[in-house]
């Protein structure tokens, strides 16, 4: 396929390269937020049972957030792979197609 016809047909996913500074800031913010909630639960003027319930709820929410983030990432990656496979199939069909070929 001529280069002029394929220009602008790139359906590549945007490359998002996470910098180490952003990664460190995100990890620090997560750790600080989790620590703040756990300290607040510890100093809550209440019996141990409600504190334990809140601590377990916080733990469950945290692990669920990680699971959800992984599921969303996996879904986006699989969609990208399917898109690339479809694009490769279309490019192969277009490469094999000869509009000047005699029918019959």
Short mmCIF file of the C-alpha atoms (twelve columns), coordinates in Angstrom:
data_MODEL
# 
_entry.id   MODEL 
# 
loop_
_atom_site.group_PDB 
_atom_site.id 
_atom_site.type_symbol 
_atom_site.label_atom_id 
_atom_site.label_alt_id 
_atom_site.label_comp_id 
_atom_site.label_asym_id 
_atom_site.label_seq_id 
_atom_site.Cartn_x 
_atom_site.Cartn_y 
_atom_site.Cartn_z 
_atom_site.pdbx_PDB_model_num 
ATOM 1   C CA . UNK A 1   0.000   0.000   0.000   1 
ATOM 2   C CA . UNK A 2   1.454   3.398   -0.921  1 
ATOM 3   C CA . UNK A 3   2.676   5.530   1.935   1 
ATOM 4   C CA . UNK A 4   0.337   8.399   0.991   1 
ATOM 5   C CA . UNK A 5   -2.715  6.197   1.496   1 
ATOM 6   C CA . UNK A 6   -1.667  4.928   4.915   1 
ATOM 7   C CA . UNK A 7   -0.854  8.320   6.337   1 
ATOM 8   C CA . UNK A 8   -3.238  9.257   9.128   1 
ATOM 9   C CA . UNK A 9   -4.502  5.695   9.545   1 
ATOM 10  C CA . UNK A 10  -2.454  4.918   12.630  1 
ATOM 11  C CA . UNK A 11  -4.752  3.705   15.360  1 
ATOM 12  C CA . UNK A 12  -2.014  3.181   17.861  1 
ATOM 13  C CA . UNK A 13  -2.825  3.705   21.502  1 
ATOM 14  C CA . UNK A 14  -1.179  6.819   22.882  1 
ATOM 15  C CA . UNK A 15  2.010   5.884   24.665  1 
ATOM 16  C CA . UNK A 16  1.713   6.927   28.269  1 
ATOM 17  C CA . UNK A 17  5.071   6.585   29.927  1 
ATOM 18  C CA . UNK A 18  4.812   7.098   33.660  1 
ATOM 19  C CA . UNK A 19  7.749   9.030   35.019  1 
ATOM 20  C CA . UNK A 20  9.468   7.909   38.204  1 
ATOM 21  C CA . UNK A 21  8.536   11.209  39.884  1 
ATOM 22  C CA . UNK A 22  4.832   10.665  39.145  1 
ATOM 23  C CA . UNK A 23  5.068   7.072   40.349  1 
ATOM 24  C CA . UNK A 24  6.760   8.175   43.588  1 
ATOM 25  C CA . UNK A 25  4.216   10.955  44.142  1 
ATOM 26  C CA . UNK A 26  1.324   8.550   43.588  1 
ATOM 27  C CA . UNK A 27  2.778   5.961   45.951  1 
ATOM 28  C CA . UNK A 28  3.444   8.609   48.610  1 
ATOM 29  C CA . UNK A 29  -0.065  10.039  48.305  1 
ATOM 30  C CA . UNK A 30  -1.604  6.562   48.582  1 
ATOM 31  C CA . UNK A 31  0.518   5.700   51.621  1 
ATOM 32  C CA . UNK A 32  -0.257  8.997   53.326  1 
ATOM 33  C CA . UNK A 33  -3.987  8.669   52.706  1 
ATOM 34  C CA . UNK A 34  -4.108  5.102   54.009  1 
ATOM 35  C CA . UNK A 35  -1.980  5.991   57.034  1 
ATOM 36  C CA . UNK A 36  -4.201  9.001   57.809  1 
ATOM 37  C CA . UNK A 37  -7.369  6.883   57.739  1 
ATOM 38  C CA . UNK A 38  -5.819  4.179   59.931  1 
ATOM 39  C CA . UNK A 39  -4.541  6.735   62.473  1 
ATOM 40  C CA . UNK A 40  -7.978  8.400   62.539  1 
ATOM 41  C CA . UNK A 41  -9.604  5.018   63.201  1 
ATOM 42  C CA . UNK A 42  -7.068  4.254   65.948  1 
ATOM 43  C CA . UNK A 43  -7.727  7.562   67.758  1 
ATOM 44  C CA . UNK A 44  -11.501 7.350   67.323  1 
ATOM 45  C CA . UNK A 45  -13.148 7.616   70.747  1 
ATOM 46  C CA . UNK A 46  -14.989 4.328   70.502  1 
ATOM 47  C CA . UNK A 47  -14.943 0.687   71.572  1 
ATOM 48  C CA . UNK A 48  -12.557 -1.726  69.825  1 
ATOM 49  C CA . UNK A 49  -15.318 -3.437  67.783  1 
ATOM 50  C CA . UNK A 50  -16.339 -0.393  65.729  1 
ATOM 51  C CA . UNK A 51  -12.651 0.452   65.219  1 
ATOM 52  C CA . UNK A 52  -11.957 -3.077  63.973  1 
ATOM 53  C CA . UNK A 53  -14.971 -2.880  61.663  1 
ATOM 54  C CA . UNK A 54  -13.756 0.409   60.174  1 
ATOM 55  C CA . UNK A 55  -10.191 -0.910  59.819  1 
ATOM 56  C CA . UNK A 56  -11.384 -4.042  57.998  1 
ATOM 57  C CA . UNK A 57  -13.646 -1.907  55.818  1 
ATOM 58  C CA . UNK A 58  -10.677 0.282   54.917  1 
ATOM 59  C CA . UNK A 59  -8.573  -2.784  54.113  1 
ATOM 60  C CA . UNK A 60  -11.348 -4.227  51.932  1 
ATOM 61  C CA . UNK A 61  -11.813 -0.906  50.117  1 
ATOM 62  C CA . UNK A 62  -8.073  -0.648  49.465  1 
ATOM 63  C CA . UNK A 63  -7.748  -4.170  48.044  1 
ATOM 64  C CA . UNK A 64  -10.904 -3.683  45.966  1 
ATOM 65  C CA . UNK A 65  -9.479  -0.481  44.488  1 
ATOM 66  C CA . UNK A 66  -6.333  -2.362  43.415  1 
ATOM 67  C CA . UNK A 67  -8.420  -5.164  41.886  1 
ATOM 68  C CA . UNK A 68  -10.605 -2.690  39.996  1 
ATOM 69  C CA . UNK A 69  -7.565  -0.816  38.667  1 
ATOM 70  C CA . UNK A 70  -6.075  -4.105  37.448  1 
ATOM 71  C CA . UNK A 71  -9.352  -5.109  35.734  1 
ATOM 72  C CA . UNK A 72  -9.618  -1.747  33.966  1 
ATOM 73  C CA . UNK A 73  -5.994  -1.965  32.831  1 
ATOM 74  C CA . UNK A 74  -6.457  -5.522  31.556  1 
ATOM 75  C CA . UNK A 75  -9.626  -4.552  29.661  1 
ATOM 76  C CA . UNK A 76  -7.852  -1.630  27.993  1 
ATOM 77  C CA . UNK A 77  -4.874  -3.793  27.043  1 
ATOM 78  C CA . UNK A 78  -7.074  -6.525  25.570  1 
ATOM 79  C CA . UNK A 79  -9.059  -3.934  23.594  1 
ATOM 80  C CA . UNK A 80  -5.793  -2.562  22.201  1 
ATOM 81  C CA . UNK A 81  -4.633  -6.047  21.167  1 
ATOM 82  C CA . UNK A 82  -7.962  -6.793  19.443  1 
ATOM 83  C CA . UNK A 83  -7.793  -3.428  17.669  1 
ATOM 84  C CA . UNK A 84  -4.270  -4.158  16.442  1 
ATOM 85  C CA . UNK A 85  -5.339  -7.617  15.207  1 
ATOM 86  C CA . UNK A 86  -8.309  -6.144  13.340  1 
ATOM 87  C CA . UNK A 87  -6.075  -3.491  11.804  1 
ATOM 88  C CA . UNK A 88  -3.582  -6.140  10.691  1 
ATOM 89  C CA . UNK A 89  -6.383  -8.173  9.066   1 
ATOM 90  C CA . UNK A 90  -7.685  -5.141  7.192   1 
ATOM 91  C CA . UNK A 91  -4.192  -4.220  6.027   1 
ATOM 92  C CA . UNK A 92  -3.641  -7.782  4.769   1 
ATOM 93  C CA . UNK A 93  -6.958  -7.766  2.889   1 
ATOM 94  C CA . UNK A 94  -6.141  -4.400  1.322   1 
ATOM 95  C CA . UNK A 95  -2.644  -5.584  0.394   1 
ATOM 96  C CA . UNK A 96  -4.051  -8.732  -1.266  1 
ATOM 97  C CA . UNK A 97  -6.792  -6.847  -3.115  1 
ATOM 98  C CA . UNK A 98  -6.042  -5.980  -6.726  1 
ATOM 99  C CA . UNK A 99  -8.731  -3.693  -8.173  1 
ATOM 100 C CA . UNK A 100 -7.434  -4.250  -11.731 1 
ATOM 101 C CA . UNK A 101 -7.655  -8.030  -11.601 1 
ATOM 102 C CA . UNK A 102 -9.955  -9.563  -14.234 1 
ATOM 103 C CA . UNK A 103 -13.005 -11.290 -12.777 1 
ATOM 104 C CA . UNK A 104 -13.923 -14.576 -14.362 1 
# 
